[in-house]
Structure formats: structure tokens, C-alpha cells
Amino acid sequence: MNRFANLADRKPTDEATVQTAPASPVAQILTPPSRVGRKAISGYFSPELSLALHTCARRHGLSLQDLMAEAFDDVLRKYGESPIGQ
């Protein structure tokens, strides 16, 4: 039996009686200020590339995020787009 089969048998509920839970205040507190208004970009790469990027960032006194932002700006310039930066 399909686990959604009984949904068709349900009667629509009155919207006035449906209550939505407010946003969890705990989730809002746990978001670091440095991540507010930002979106994660991720990928899977070889361990060798990961080590090389981390090593390069440390040698130049940068965070990995700063190094990646610089690389993304370089790629955008290469393809004729405006660099965004952090």
C-alpha cells in the first residue's frame, strides 16, 4: 500500500483551525552572525586538493572561505562576469 494513499480520503481542514508553529527561537539563536544573509556553496574534491587549499590558505594567513571567495572572483572575471567578493 502506498503511504500516501489515505491522503485522498481526508477531508480538507478549515484554514482557521490550522495552526503553524512559530519559527524556533533556538534555531535563530544558533545561527552565527557571520552566516546571516549568506548561502553555503559546497563540492566534493580529492583529499589532495583539499590539503592544497588548506595549506595555501594557512601560508597566506587567510581562512579557507576567504581563499575560496578570491578564487570564485577570479573565475567570474575569467568568464566576463563582475566579481562579487564576500
N, C-alpha and C positions, 0 to 999 in steps of 0.2 A: 504494500500500500504506500502511495506517495505521502510523504509527511505533510504536504500542503493541501491534500485532498479535502480536508474538513473546512478549509478557509472559505470555499464557495458556499458552504451551508450556513455560515454565520450571518446574522442579521447586522446591517450597518448600525453603528452606535451613534447616539446623539452627540454631536461635537461639543455641546455644552458640558457633557458629563465626562468627556475625555480630558484627563489632566496630564500634562507633560511635566517631567521632573525638571527643576531648575538646574542650570549648569553647576556642576560640583565645585564648591569653593576650594576643595582640596586640589583639584586639577589646576585651578587658576593660580594657586599659591606655589605649586611645584614647577611651574614654567619659569625657567631662569629669565631674567630681564634681557639677557643677550640674545635670546631666541624669539622674543616677542616681535611679530611682524616679519619673521623670516621663514623660509621654507627649506627643508632638507633636500639635498641632491646627493645621491649615493650611487655607487657602482661596485662591481666585483672585479678585482685586479689580482695579478700574480703577487705572491709574497715578496718577490724581488722588487717589483715596482713600489709596493707599499713601503718596504725598507728604504729604498732610494729616496722617496718623497719625504719620509720622516727624517731621514739623515740630513737631507738638503735643508729642510725647514729648521732643524736644530743648529746647523752650521751657520745659518744666516740670522738666527735669533727671531724666527717667525713661528707662528703657530701653523699647523697643517692647514687650517681653514684659510689663513692669510695667503699661504703659498698657493692653494687651490684657486682662490679668488684672482690672484695675479695671473695664473695660467689660463683661467677662463677668459679674463680680459684680453690676453694675448690671442687666444683663439678667435674671439669676437672681432678683434682688429684684423686678423688674417683674412677673415671672410667678409670684411667690409661693414661690419656692424659696429655700433657705438659701444665702447666698453662701459660696463655698469659699475664695477667696483663693489665694495661691500656696502 
